[in-house]
Amino acid sequence: MSRRVLAVLLWGVASWCPAAGAETIHLKDGRTIDAQIIRQTDKAVTIDWYGVPLTYWRDGIVGIEEGKGPQASAAPPAQQAASQTLAVFESLARGARVAYPDGWVATVPEGPSPYVVTIQPKSSEEQAADGKAPVVIELLKYAGASGRFGLEAEAPSDELVDRFLAMFAEGGGRVLRKEPLAVQGGSGWLVEAEGTDPIGVTHHLLISLAAERDVLAVLLCQAPPQTFEAYRALYQAIISRFEPFVYVPEG
């Protein structure tokens, strides 16, 4: 049996507190976000999004109006899912950690595969019986990604990400938005997308992507379009804690 470790560490997600005069952030894609800024640097701005820290790179921001956003008194229902306790899947063999709702089932595939783990609230068979896209979190890591994707050796991270998304589109996927995202302190991407599987079932996804040393890590958080908003805050909390490159010193 290969060395895999499933560590269940209870991680409480901080409950959201109302912002007294939230800032209004104007993004280059035309969206505006009203939220409290909890940290700023020359390169990025981190906001408190109903208890979930979300980071936006400054090159994707047009401007910030201080104290212009509305005050909120309670988290909307779609965000309340993020308040549940999270566990952590850790694989030392594959060098990754992924948070997930306590009580969901993490399955590690046997044999060599890009798939590191699949995490679901119930079994694949039970979900298939519903006739809808499954609710599932999947982590994939592509070692030697440049060669796998037909690119030159040691292709830049952005090129690996673009190639993966091109392959996703070739398979029937549609990217709805793509924006820079800080992943484990480094540069990454957040993608919102829709896809249709071979049997015609449509699913909605939040995808976190990051690359390091020619390894592309892809975290897919999926749910049916009809119910996706009920999982959005939970998935954002999971993505904010994503650690795709965990290296344990020998000895």
CORMOQUI-V532746 format. One record per pair of residues at least 4 apart in sequence whose ideal C-beta (glycine too) atoms are under 7 Angstrom apart, sorted by sequence separation. I is the first residue (numbers start at 1). GAP is how many residues later the second one is. If there is no record, write none. Layout:
I_GAP / I_GAP
//
This chain:
27_4 / 56_4 / 75_4 / 100_4 / 109_4 / 120_4 / 122_4 / 123_4 / 124_4 / 125_4 / 144_4 / 145_4 / 151_4 / 155_4 / 157_4 / 158_4 / 159_4 / 160_4 / 161_4 / 162_4 / 163_4 / 164_4 / 165_4 / 166_4 / 167_4 / 169_4 / 196_4 / 197_4 / 211_4 / 223_4 / 224_4 / 227_4 / 228_4 / 231_4 / 232_4 / 233_4 / 234_4 / 235_4 / 236_4 / 237_4 / 238_4 / 40_5 / 48_5 / 49_5 / 56_5 / 75_5 / 91_5 / 122_5 / 146_5 / 155_5 / 168_5 / 169_5 / 183_5 / 196_5 / 211_5 / 223_5 / 26_6 / 27_6 / 100_6 / 109_6 / 142_6 / 146_6 / 169_6 / 182_6 / 196_6 / 25_7 / 39_7 / 46_7 / 47_7 / 90_7 / 120_7 / 127_7 / 146_7 / 180_7 / 181_7 / 209_7 / 210_7 / 24_8 / 25_8 / 37_8 / 38_8 / 46_8 / 89_8 / 127_8 / 146_8 / 151_8 / 181_8 / 194_8 / 195_8 / 223_8 / 38_9 / 46_9 / 88_9 / 89_9 / 108_9 / 146_9 / 180_9 / 181_9 / 209_9 / 24_10 / 37_10 / 38_10 / 107_10 / 124_10 / 165_10 / 194_10 / 195_10 / 36_11 / 44_11 / 45_11 / 88_11 / 89_11 / 106_11 / 107_11 / 149_11 / 178_11 / 179_11 / 207_11 / 208_11 / 22_12 / 23_12 / 35_12 / 36_12 / 44_12 / 151_12 / 193_12 / 207_12 / 22_13 / 23_13 / 35_13 / 44_13 / 45_13 / 86_13 / 87_13 / 106_13 / 178_13 / 207_13 / 22_14 / 23_14 / 33_14 / 35_14 / 43_14 / 44_14 / 86_14 / 105_14 / 120_14 / 121_14 / 146_14 / 149_14 / 192_14 / 193_14 / 221_14 / 38_15 / 43_15 / 86_15 / 87_15 / 104_15 / 105_15 / 120_15 / 145_15 / 177_15 / 205_15 / 206_15 / 19_16 / 45_16 / 86_16 / 104_16 / 120_16 / 175_16 / 176_16 / 190_16 / 191_16 / 205_16 / 19_17 / 84_17 / 85_17 / 89_17 / 104_17 / 119_17 / 176_17 / 205_17 / 221_17 / 118_18 / 119_18 / 175_18 / 176_18 / 190_18 / 191_18 / 221_18 / 98_19 / 100_19 / 174_19 / 203_19 / 204_19 / 25_20 / 96_20 / 118_20 / 173_20 / 174_20 / 188_20 / 189_20 / 219_20 / 173_21 / 188_21 / 203_21 / 204_21 / 94_22 / 117_22 / 173_22 / 188_22 / 115_23 / 116_23 / 172_23 / 202_23 / 219_23 / 116_24 / 172_24 / 186_24 / 204_24 / 50_25 / 91_25 / 115_25 / 116_25 / 168_25 / 183_25 / 91_26 / 114_26 / 165_26 / 114_27 / 181_27 / 183_27 / 217_27 / 89_28 / 114_28 / 161_28 / 217_28 / 19_29 / 50_29 / 206_29 / 52_30 / 89_30 / 157_30 / 25_31 / 51_31 / 194_31 / 208_31 / 28_32 / 50_32 / 51_32 / 27_33 / 206_33 / 212_33 / 16_34 / 27_34 / 28_34 / 35_34 / 208_34 / 210_34 / 16_35 / 26_35 / 27_35 / 34_35 / 15_36 / 25_36 / 26_36 / 34_36 / 14_37 / 26_37 / 100_37 / 13_38 / 25_39 / 98_39 / 23_41 / 24_41 / 98_41 / 23_42 / 23_43 / 96_43 / 23_44 / 24_44 / 23_45 / 24_45 / 96_45 / 164_45 / 21_46 / 23_46 / 22_47 / 94_47 / 22_48 / 161_48 / 22_49 / 190_49 / 21_50 / 161_50 / 20_51 / 160_51 / 19_52 / 164_52 / 18_53 / 19_53 / 18_54 / 157_54 / 164_54 / 18_55 / 160_56 / 184_58 / 16_59 / 183_59 / 184_59 / 154_60 / 184_60 / 183_61 / 184_61 / 145_66 / 15_68 / 133_68 / 146_68 / 13_69 / 132_69 / 133_69 / 145_69 / 13_70 / 133_70 / 144_70 / 145_70 / 145_71 / 143_72 / 12_73 / 13_73 / 142_73 / 141_74 / 142_74 / 10_75 / 11_75 / 141_76 / 10_77 / 11_77 / 9_78 / 140_78 / 8_79 / 9_79 / 8_80 / 139_80 / 7_81 / 138_82 / 6_83 / 7_83 / 137_84 / 5_85 / 5_86 / 136_86 / 4_87 / 5_87 / 135_87 / 11_88 / 134_88 / 135_88 / 3_89 / 4_89 / 133_89 / 3_90 / 133_90 / 2_91 / 133_91 / 10_92 / 132_92 / 135_96 / 6_100 / 137_101 / 141_103 / 4_104 / 60_119 / 60_120 / 96_121 / 98_121 / 57_123 / 55_126 / 55_127 / 101_133 / 44_138 / 100_138 / 99_139 / 99_142 / 98_144 / 97_146 / 96_147 / 29_148 / 96_148 / 81_149 / 97_149 / 81_150 / 95_150 / 96_150 / 78_151 / 82_151 / 95_151 / 78_152 / 81_152 / 82_152 / 95_152 / 81_153 / 78_154 / 79_154 / 82_154 / 78_155 / 82_155 / 92_156 / 52_181 / 54_182 / 50_183 / 52_184 / 52_185 / 54_186 / 49_187 / 53_187 / 52_188 / 13_224
//
